[in-house]
Every structure is written in structure tokens, then in C-alpha cells.
Amino acid sequence: MDVFEFIKKYCPVGNGDLIILYAFKKGWKITTIEIKERLKLSYNHAYNILKKMETAGFCKCIKRGGKQADIYEFNGSGKYLIKRIFERKIMPYVNITPEEFLNIEEVEIALKFS
């Protein structure tokens, strides 16, 4: 199972949190098309979330010419957000640290019944 699909299913994270986690994994530079394909969100929904993040000051939009998608580059406030997302929304449910998250692509689930 994909790590983003796993977190979306088993942790109380929203789409904005998933976008920030994806940016963290990709080195703080993402496009709307990447989010659409990887997180399985609609293009318009991902675009609206990124525009709100840009307005809030979390990232900036770098325009590219032609029909290529714009690149959204996150600034230093993203590190604070990652720490907050992991402490409040992920670690109480799944024991994954931010360092482990960077190295994980697929999650294997093993259920243990008592």
C-alpha cells in the first residue's frame, strides 16, 4: 500500500496535510499535476488548496511559460507544519517519524489479533 494512501486511511489528516507531506517528501517543490496523480485529488481541488497556502504565506508560485504547470515552492514554515502534523495527527495512530517517512514508499500491513 502506498504510504500516502495508508496515512489517508488510518490517520485523521486532511488533503492540505497530505499536500504538505508530499512537498516534504519531494524537497519542497511540487506541481498541481503531481499532486493530482500521486494523491488522487482532482486538479481543481489541489489547485485551490495550493492557492490558499500561497495566500497564507506557506509557499510561492513560480510561473513557467507555455502550458506547463506552475511550481509551488514551500518556504521554511513547512518544517514547523511537518512537526505539527506528525505530533498531532500521525504519531498517535501510527508510529512513523518524519525521518522514516522520507524513506518509506510502500507500507506493509500486518494485523495482530489478541
KAKAFEN-V533462 format. One record per backbone hydrogen bond with DSSP energy under -1.0 kcal/mol. NH is the residue of the N-H (numbers start at 1). CO is the residue of the C=O. Records with the same first field share a line. If there is no record, write none. Layout:
# KAKAFEN-V533462
NH=CO ; CO
This chain:
# KAKAFEN-V533462
3=105
6=2
7=3
8=4
9=5
10=6
11=7
13=11
18=14
19=15
20=16
21=17
22=18
23=19
24=20
25=21
26=22
28=23
30=72
35=31
36=32
37=33
38=34
39=35
46=42
47=43
48=44
49=45
50=46
51=47
52=48
53=49
54=50
55=51
56=52
58=53
60=73
62=71
71=62
72=30
73=60
74=28
75=58
78=75
79=76
81=77
82=78
83=79
84=80
85=81
86=82
87=83
88=84
89=85
90=85
91=86
93=90
94=90
96=94
101=97
102=98
104=100
107=1
